[in-house]
């Protein structure tokens, strides 16, 4: 159950950030009025809701698992976000970032051992 909640937490964080990026790209931020449009954007609100849910899950996980284990594991979100950037936003990913992802995954492996 805890592993499922951990994966859900990470996915909610990445999806929330993805919604925020979509929302931020749809509105040009140039002043106070445009800032209000960003805050009231359904994309931004949706991302915020996911963050609230992720935070509730995170608090539960913090009460059940060692911080020294679960906090480093959250770096998996960086890996998932890279794939979101590639597949959804069609970003070019330089080789150095792929190497960084490999290092992160190796670090996650070491943390879990």
PyMOL CGO cylinders between C-alpha atoms (Angstrom):
from pymol import cmd
from pymol.cgo import CYLINDER

trace = [
    CYLINDER, 0.00, 0.00, 0.00, 2.81, 2.42, 0.90, 0.3, 1, 1, 1, 1, 1, 1,
    CYLINDER, 2.81, 2.42, 0.90, 4.59, 1.86, -2.42, 0.3, 1, 1, 1, 1, 1, 1,
    CYLINDER, 4.59, 1.86, -2.42, 1.35, 2.51, -4.29, 0.3, 1, 1, 1, 1, 1, 1,
    CYLINDER, 1.35, 2.51, -4.29, 0.85, 5.75, -2.35, 0.3, 1, 1, 1, 1, 1, 1,
    CYLINDER, 0.85, 5.75, -2.35, 4.45, 6.76, -2.99, 0.3, 1, 1, 1, 1, 1, 1,
    CYLINDER, 4.45, 6.76, -2.99, 4.07, 6.21, -6.75, 0.3, 1, 1, 1, 1, 1, 1,
    CYLINDER, 4.07, 6.21, -6.75, 0.75, 8.08, -6.70, 0.3, 1, 1, 1, 1, 1, 1,
    CYLINDER, 0.75, 8.08, -6.70, 2.39, 10.95, -4.84, 0.3, 1, 1, 1, 1, 1, 1,
    CYLINDER, 2.39, 10.95, -4.84, 5.17, 11.26, -7.41, 0.3, 1, 1, 1, 1, 1, 1,
    CYLINDER, 5.17, 11.26, -7.41, 2.75, 11.01, -10.33, 0.3, 1, 1, 1, 1, 1, 1,
    CYLINDER, 2.75, 11.01, -10.33, 0.47, 13.67, -8.85, 0.3, 1, 1, 1, 1, 1, 1,
    CYLINDER, 0.47, 13.67, -8.85, 3.46, 16.00, -8.42, 0.3, 1, 1, 1, 1, 1, 1,
    CYLINDER, 3.46, 16.00, -8.42, 4.58, 15.52, -12.03, 0.3, 1, 1, 1, 1, 1, 1,
    CYLINDER, 4.58, 15.52, -12.03, 1.06, 15.85, -13.43, 0.3, 1, 1, 1, 1, 1, 1,
    CYLINDER, 1.06, 15.85, -13.43, 0.52, 18.97, -11.31, 0.3, 1, 1, 1, 1, 1, 1,
    CYLINDER, 0.52, 18.97, -11.31, 3.71, 20.54, -12.67, 0.3, 1, 1, 1, 1, 1, 1,
    CYLINDER, 3.71, 20.54, -12.67, 2.67, 19.56, -16.20, 0.3, 1, 1, 1, 1, 1, 1,
    CYLINDER, 2.67, 19.56, -16.20, -0.69, 21.27, -15.77, 0.3, 1, 1, 1, 1, 1, 1,
    CYLINDER, -0.69, 21.27, -15.77, 1.07, 24.36, -14.41, 0.3, 1, 1, 1, 1, 1, 1,
    CYLINDER, 1.07, 24.36, -14.41, 3.36, 24.47, -17.45, 0.3, 1, 1, 1, 1, 1, 1,
    CYLINDER, 3.36, 24.47, -17.45, 0.41, 24.16, -19.82, 0.3, 1, 1, 1, 1, 1, 1,
    CYLINDER, 0.41, 24.16, -19.82, -1.42, 26.91, -17.94, 0.3, 1, 1, 1, 1, 1, 1,
    CYLINDER, -1.42, 26.91, -17.94, 1.63, 29.18, -17.86, 0.3, 1, 1, 1, 1, 1, 1,
    CYLINDER, 1.63, 29.18, -17.86, 2.17, 28.74, -21.61, 0.3, 1, 1, 1, 1, 1, 1,
    CYLINDER, 2.17, 28.74, -21.61, -1.43, 29.64, -22.43, 0.3, 1, 1, 1, 1, 1, 1,
    CYLINDER, -1.43, 29.64, -22.43, -1.29, 33.07, -20.79, 0.3, 1, 1, 1, 1, 1, 1,
    CYLINDER, -1.29, 33.07, -20.79, 1.31, 35.76, -21.33, 0.3, 1, 1, 1, 1, 1, 1,
    CYLINDER, 1.31, 35.76, -21.33, 2.34, 37.08, -17.93, 0.3, 1, 1, 1, 1, 1, 1,
    CYLINDER, 2.34, 37.08, -17.93, 2.95, 40.80, -18.33, 0.3, 1, 1, 1, 1, 1, 1,
    CYLINDER, 2.95, 40.80, -18.33, 1.24, 42.53, -15.44, 0.3, 1, 1, 1, 1, 1, 1,
    CYLINDER, 1.24, 42.53, -15.44, -1.12, 42.23, -12.50, 0.3, 1, 1, 1, 1, 1, 1,
    CYLINDER, -1.12, 42.23, -12.50, -4.17, 41.51, -14.68, 0.3, 1, 1, 1, 1, 1, 1,
    CYLINDER, -4.17, 41.51, -14.68, -2.43, 38.69, -16.52, 0.3, 1, 1, 1, 1, 1, 1,
    CYLINDER, -2.43, 38.69, -16.52, -1.19, 37.34, -13.19, 0.3, 1, 1, 1, 1, 1, 1,
    CYLINDER, -1.19, 37.34, -13.19, -4.82, 37.08, -12.05, 0.3, 1, 1, 1, 1, 1, 1,
    CYLINDER, -4.82, 37.08, -12.05, -5.63, 35.21, -15.28, 0.3, 1, 1, 1, 1, 1, 1,
    CYLINDER, -5.63, 35.21, -15.28, -2.88, 32.73, -14.43, 0.3, 1, 1, 1, 1, 1, 1,
    CYLINDER, -2.88, 32.73, -14.43, -4.15, 32.24, -10.89, 0.3, 1, 1, 1, 1, 1, 1,
    CYLINDER, -4.15, 32.24, -10.89, -7.70, 31.70, -12.15, 0.3, 1, 1, 1, 1, 1, 1,
    CYLINDER, -7.70, 31.70, -12.15, -6.67, 29.38, -14.98, 0.3, 1, 1, 1, 1, 1, 1,
    CYLINDER, -6.67, 29.38, -14.98, -8.27, 25.91, -14.78, 0.3, 1, 1, 1, 1, 1, 1,
    CYLINDER, -8.27, 25.91, -14.78, -4.83, 24.43, -15.59, 0.3, 1, 1, 1, 1, 1, 1,
    CYLINDER, -4.83, 24.43, -15.59, -3.22, 26.21, -12.65, 0.3, 1, 1, 1, 1, 1, 1,
    CYLINDER, -3.22, 26.21, -12.65, -6.11, 25.39, -10.31, 0.3, 1, 1, 1, 1, 1, 1,
    CYLINDER, -6.11, 25.39, -10.31, -6.04, 21.73, -11.41, 0.3, 1, 1, 1, 1, 1, 1,
    CYLINDER, -6.04, 21.73, -11.41, -2.31, 21.53, -10.76, 0.3, 1, 1, 1, 1, 1, 1,
    CYLINDER, -2.31, 21.53, -10.76, -2.85, 23.09, -7.34, 0.3, 1, 1, 1, 1, 1, 1,
    CYLINDER, -2.85, 23.09, -7.34, -5.54, 20.57, -6.45, 0.3, 1, 1, 1, 1, 1, 1,
    CYLINDER, -5.54, 20.57, -6.45, -3.20, 17.73, -7.39, 0.3, 1, 1, 1, 1, 1, 1,
    CYLINDER, -3.20, 17.73, -7.39, -0.50, 19.28, -5.21, 0.3, 1, 1, 1, 1, 1, 1,
    CYLINDER, -0.50, 19.28, -5.21, -2.87, 19.41, -2.25, 0.3, 1, 1, 1, 1, 1, 1,
    CYLINDER, -2.87, 19.41, -2.25, -3.70, 15.72, -2.70, 0.3, 1, 1, 1, 1, 1, 1,
    CYLINDER, -3.70, 15.72, -2.70, -0.01, 14.86, -3.13, 0.3, 1, 1, 1, 1, 1, 1,
    CYLINDER, -0.01, 14.86, -3.13, 0.82, 16.77, 0.04, 0.3, 1, 1, 1, 1, 1, 1,
    CYLINDER, 0.82, 16.77, 0.04, -1.80, 14.84, 2.02, 0.3, 1, 1, 1, 1, 1, 1,
    CYLINDER, -1.80, 14.84, 2.02, -0.33, 11.57, 0.74, 0.3, 1, 1, 1, 1, 1, 1,
    CYLINDER, -0.33, 11.57, 0.74, 3.19, 12.81, 1.52, 0.3, 1, 1, 1, 1, 1, 1,
    CYLINDER, 3.19, 12.81, 1.52, 2.25, 13.64, 5.11, 0.3, 1, 1, 1, 1, 1, 1,
    CYLINDER, 2.25, 13.64, 5.11, 0.86, 10.14, 5.55, 0.3, 1, 1, 1, 1, 1, 1,
    CYLINDER, 0.86, 10.14, 5.55, 4.03, 8.61, 4.08, 0.3, 1, 1, 1, 1, 1, 1,
    CYLINDER, 4.03, 8.61, 4.08, 6.21, 10.77, 6.33, 0.3, 1, 1, 1, 1, 1, 1,
    CYLINDER, 6.21, 10.77, 6.33, 4.39, 9.33, 9.32, 0.3, 1, 1, 1, 1, 1, 1,
    CYLINDER, 4.39, 9.33, 9.32, 5.03, 5.73, 8.19, 0.3, 1, 1, 1, 1, 1, 1,
    CYLINDER, 5.03, 5.73, 8.19, 8.44, 5.66, 6.47, 0.3, 1, 1, 1, 1, 1, 1,
    CYLINDER, 8.44, 5.66, 6.47, 11.94, 6.98, 7.20, 0.3, 1, 1, 1, 1, 1, 1,
    CYLINDER, 11.94, 6.98, 7.20, 12.61, 10.41, 5.71, 0.3, 1, 1, 1, 1, 1, 1,
    CYLINDER, 12.61, 10.41, 5.71, 16.09, 9.23, 4.72, 0.3, 1, 1, 1, 1, 1, 1,
    CYLINDER, 16.09, 9.23, 4.72, 14.41, 6.71, 2.42, 0.3, 1, 1, 1, 1, 1, 1,
    CYLINDER, 14.41, 6.71, 2.42, 11.40, 8.44, 0.93, 0.3, 1, 1, 1, 1, 1, 1,
    CYLINDER, 11.40, 8.44, 0.93, 12.82, 11.91, 0.36, 0.3, 1, 1, 1, 1, 1, 1,
    CYLINDER, 12.82, 11.91, 0.36, 15.64, 10.74, -1.94, 0.3, 1, 1, 1, 1, 1, 1,
    CYLINDER, 15.64, 10.74, -1.94, 13.19, 8.46, -3.73, 0.3, 1, 1, 1, 1, 1, 1,
    CYLINDER, 13.19, 8.46, -3.73, 11.13, 11.48, -4.75, 0.3, 1, 1, 1, 1, 1, 1,
    CYLINDER, 11.13, 11.48, -4.75, 13.89, 12.26, -7.23, 0.3, 1, 1, 1, 1, 1, 1,
    CYLINDER, 13.89, 12.26, -7.23, 12.10, 9.75, -9.47, 0.3, 1, 1, 1, 1, 1, 1,
    CYLINDER, 12.10, 9.75, -9.47, 9.79, 12.70, -10.23, 0.3, 1, 1, 1, 1, 1, 1,
    CYLINDER, 9.79, 12.70, -10.23, 12.69, 14.33, -12.13, 0.3, 1, 1, 1, 1, 1, 1,
    CYLINDER, 12.69, 14.33, -12.13, 13.00, 11.24, -14.30, 0.3, 1, 1, 1, 1, 1, 1,
    CYLINDER, 13.00, 11.24, -14.30, 9.28, 11.10, -15.05, 0.3, 1, 1, 1, 1, 1, 1,
    CYLINDER, 9.28, 11.10, -15.05, 9.21, 14.85, -15.76, 0.3, 1, 1, 1, 1, 1, 1,
    CYLINDER, 9.21, 14.85, -15.76, 11.97, 14.40, -18.33, 0.3, 1, 1, 1, 1, 1, 1,
    CYLINDER, 11.97, 14.40, -18.33, 9.82, 11.89, -20.20, 0.3, 1, 1, 1, 1, 1, 1,
    CYLINDER, 9.82, 11.89, -20.20, 6.82, 14.24, -19.95, 0.3, 1, 1, 1, 1, 1, 1,
    CYLINDER, 6.82, 14.24, -19.95, 8.98, 17.01, -21.43, 0.3, 1, 1, 1, 1, 1, 1,
    CYLINDER, 8.98, 17.01, -21.43, 10.02, 14.71, -24.26, 0.3, 1, 1, 1, 1, 1, 1,
    CYLINDER, 10.02, 14.71, -24.26, 6.64, 13.17, -25.05, 0.3, 1, 1, 1, 1, 1, 1,
    CYLINDER, 6.64, 13.17, -25.05, 4.15, 15.95, -24.30, 0.3, 1, 1, 1, 1, 1, 1,
    CYLINDER, 4.15, 15.95, -24.30, 6.12, 19.15, -24.84, 0.3, 1, 1, 1, 1, 1, 1,
    CYLINDER, 6.12, 19.15, -24.84, 8.38, 17.71, -27.57, 0.3, 1, 1, 1, 1, 1, 1,
    CYLINDER, 8.38, 17.71, -27.57, 11.48, 19.12, -25.89, 0.3, 1, 1, 1, 1, 1, 1,
    CYLINDER, 11.48, 19.12, -25.89, 14.91, 18.10, -27.12, 0.3, 1, 1, 1, 1, 1, 1,
    CYLINDER, 14.91, 18.10, -27.12, 16.73, 16.35, -24.30, 0.3, 1, 1, 1, 1, 1, 1,
    CYLINDER, 16.73, 16.35, -24.30, 20.52, 16.66, -24.44, 0.3, 1, 1, 1, 1, 1, 1,
    CYLINDER, 20.52, 16.66, -24.44, 22.68, 13.67, -23.64, 0.3, 1, 1, 1, 1, 1, 1,
    CYLINDER, 22.68, 13.67, -23.64, 23.88, 15.28, -20.41, 0.3, 1, 1, 1, 1, 1, 1,
    CYLINDER, 23.88, 15.28, -20.41, 20.32, 15.18, -19.04, 0.3, 1, 1, 1, 1, 1, 1,
    CYLINDER, 20.32, 15.18, -19.04, 19.99, 11.51, -19.98, 0.3, 1, 1, 1, 1, 1, 1,
    CYLINDER, 19.99, 11.51, -19.98, 23.24, 10.85, -18.11, 0.3, 1, 1, 1, 1, 1, 1,
    CYLINDER, 23.24, 10.85, -18.11, 21.82, 12.80, -15.17, 0.3, 1, 1, 1, 1, 1, 1,
    CYLINDER, 21.82, 12.80, -15.17, 18.71, 10.62, -15.23, 0.3, 1, 1, 1, 1, 1, 1,
    CYLINDER, 18.71, 10.62, -15.23, 20.90, 7.52, -15.18, 0.3, 1, 1, 1, 1, 1, 1,
    CYLINDER, 20.90, 7.52, -15.18, 22.76, 8.91, -12.16, 0.3, 1, 1, 1, 1, 1, 1,
    CYLINDER, 22.76, 8.91, -12.16, 19.45, 9.65, -10.40, 0.3, 1, 1, 1, 1, 1, 1,
    CYLINDER, 19.45, 9.65, -10.40, 18.17, 6.14, -11.06, 0.3, 1, 1, 1, 1, 1, 1,
    CYLINDER, 18.17, 6.14, -11.06, 21.42, 4.64, -9.81, 0.3, 1, 1, 1, 1, 1, 1,
    CYLINDER, 21.42, 4.64, -9.81, 21.10, 6.80, -6.71, 0.3, 1, 1, 1, 1, 1, 1,
    CYLINDER, 21.10, 6.80, -6.71, 17.55, 5.56, -6.15, 0.3, 1, 1, 1, 1, 1, 1,
    CYLINDER, 17.55, 5.56, -6.15, 18.82, 2.01, -6.50, 0.3, 1, 1, 1, 1, 1, 1,
    CYLINDER, 18.82, 2.01, -6.50, 21.50, 2.66, -3.86, 0.3, 1, 1, 1, 1, 1, 1,
    CYLINDER, 21.50, 2.66, -3.86, 19.05, 4.32, -1.47, 0.3, 1, 1, 1, 1, 1, 1,
    CYLINDER, 19.05, 4.32, -1.47, 16.74, 1.30, -1.60, 0.3, 1, 1, 1, 1, 1, 1,
    CYLINDER, 16.74, 1.30, -1.60, 19.53, -1.21, -0.85, 0.3, 1, 1, 1, 1, 1, 1,
]
cmd.load_cgo(trace, "trace")
